Amino acid sequence: MTSPWSSFRLPSRLSGRLSFGLLLFLLAELLLVNGGTLSGAVALAATAAAGSALAVCALLASRTVPKVPRTRIRTAIRDRERRTAFLPQRDPDASGRPRPRAPGRLAMTAA
């Protein structure tokens, strides 16, 4: 047995908007009708507004950053490489240093 709605399909754009609207409606019902207070709805709206404002500011700030030419990046990497201080390699055979021991049998210890 098939449903009369089985052949009915929404376009994907409309489906996304419809599901968002339904989610918003259910959230409003949860906050306002089912024991929620108006302050909860106001807090949710303020949080959503602050998040939207933050997203818009981040988008605008990312568009105003000047492009850096690749040659400048290459030069910066080269300069950093020249400034890097490496520790001198130690010579294990230098005078005054004990000779490194080769791994061998474990020493017998008192048990």
N, C-alpha and C positions, 0 to 999 in steps of 0.2 A: 504494500500500500504506500503510495507516494503522497507527499504533502503538496498542497497547491502552491506553496512557496519554494519548492525545490528547484524550479527553473528560473526563479527570480534571482539575479545577481547584480550587485552594485559595482560601479567602476571603483577602482582601487583608491582614487583620490577621495571620492565621496564616502567610501567605506571608512577611511582613516578619520575623516572629519566627523562622521556619524559616531564612531566609537569614542572619539575624544569628547564629543558633546554628551554622549551617554555617561561616560566616566565623570564628567563635570557635574552632570545632573545628579548622579548617585552620591557624589561627594557632598554636594550642597544639601541633599536630603539627609545625609548622615549627620552633617554638622548642625543643620537648622531644625529639622523636624524631629528626629529621633533623640531627643534629650540634649543635643548639642546647644551651645549658647551662641549668641551673636558675636561674642568676643572671640570665639574659636574661628568663626568665619572671617572676621576682620584680621585675625592673626595670619590665617592662611592666605588671604588676599595680600596682606602686606609682605609676606614672605615671597609670594609669587612676583609681586611688583619689584621687590629688591633684587630678586634673581634675574628678572628680565632686564632691569637697568644695568646690572653687572655684566650680563652677556652683551648688551649693546655697547657698553663702554669698552669691553675687551675687543669687540669687533672693530670699533672705530680706532682704538689704539694700535691694533695690529695693521691697519691699513695706512697709518701715518708713519710707520717705521721706514727710514730710508733704506734703499737697497745698497748693499756693500759689494763693490766689485770683487770678482774672484781673485784678482791679483793682490788685493789688500789682504785677503784671507791667507793666501799663500805666503805673503811677506810676514804676516803675524806668526804663522807656524814656524817659519824659518828663524825669526827673531827669538821665539821662545826656545827653539832648539839650541841656539847659540848661548842663551842665558842659563841653560840647565847645567847645574853643577853635579858632576859625577864624582863619586868617591874613588880614590885611587885604588887600583887592584893591589892586594897585599901579596907579597911573595912568600910562600910558605917555606922556602929554602933560605931566606935571608938570615944573616948571622944574628945570633941571640935568640932565635925562635926555636922552640922544640920541634922536632920532626913529627909530622902527623902520624898517628899510629894506624896501622892497617887493622881491619877487623880480624879477630882471631877467636880462639876458644875463650869461653867465659871463665873468669877466675873462680876457683873453688872458694866458696864462702861457708862460714859456719852456719849450719841450719838450726 
